Amino acid sequence: MPQRFLILGVLLYIAWRLLRGLFREKIAAEAKKQQTTKVAGSDVQDVLVEDPVCHTLIPKHQAIRLRQDGTTYYFCSDKCCDTFIGKQGEET
């Protein structure tokens, strides 16, 4: 009779360890998924815009803005903005 309790105790311990390991893996996978979602989700702070002169991609909050004829243009530098204004002046 004591041998049965010992075997049952060992089997329960093994089952408990297996279940605990499975839950740890599941919790770790969910935490990793939440971190990935947070980075790729709605927490994005800025978008990239393309400079129409040199075609450089820059963060929108760092770009130099020029509003002309109801359209906003974004530039990486004052030089590109001046070049764009010069080209616009030549066309008219």
ABEGO torsion letter per residue (X at the ends): XAAAAAAAAAAAAAAAAAAAAAAAAAAAAAAAAAAAAAAABAABABBBBBBAAAGBBBBAAABBBBBBGGBBBBBABAAAAAAAAAAAAAAX
